[in-house]
Amino acid sequence: MEKLLTVKEVSELFGVTQTTVRRWVMEDTIPSYLIGGARRFSYYEVINHVKKGAKKV
């Protein structure tokens, strides 16, 4: 099963605030999903997104 991350986990992974992660979502800088009203991020998609050098994260 795919690992899903919370906003808090993504913020800790990148060393930024949760507000910054939410801004990235609003700017469509980082891929995310809305599941039952909660924002979730695929660990693999986030890592691959960064490795590809897509927008500054």
C-alpha positions in Angstrom: 0.0 0.0 0.0 1.2 3.5 -0.9 2.4 5.7 2.0 0.4 8.8 2.4 1.7 11.8 4.2 0.0 14.6 6.1 0.7 18.3 5.8 2.7 18.1 9.0 4.8 15.1 7.8 5.6 16.9 4.5 6.5 20.1 6.4 8.9 18.1 8.6 10.3 16.2 5.6 11.3 19.5 3.9 12.0 21.5 7.1 9.3 24.2 6.3 6.2 25.3 8.1 2.8 23.7 7.5 1.7 27.1 6.1 4.4 26.8 3.4 3.1 23.3 2.4 -0.4 24.6 2.2 0.8 27.5 0.0 2.6 24.9 -2.3 -0.8 23.1 -2.6 -2.6 26.4 -3.5 0.2 27.2 -6.1 0.0 23.7 -7.5 3.7 23.2 -6.7 3.3 19.9 -5.1 0.9 17.0 -5.9 -1.7 16.3 -3.3 -5.1 14.7 -2.7 -8.1 15.7 -0.7 -9.4 12.6 1.1 -12.4 13.0 3.4 -11.7 16.6 3.8 -8.0 16.0 4.8 -5.1 16.9 2.5 -2.8 14.0 1.8 0.4 13.5 -0.2 1.8 10.4 -1.8 5.3 9.9 -0.5 6.5 8.6 -3.8 4.9 11.4 -5.9 6.4 14.1 -3.6 9.9 12.6 -3.8 9.7 12.0 -7.6 8.3 15.6 -8.0 11.3 17.0 -6.2 13.8 14.7 -8.0 12.5 15.8 -11.4 13.3 19.4 -10.4 9.7 20.5 -10.8 9.0 24.0 -9.4 11.1 25.0 -6.4 10.1 23.0 -3.4 
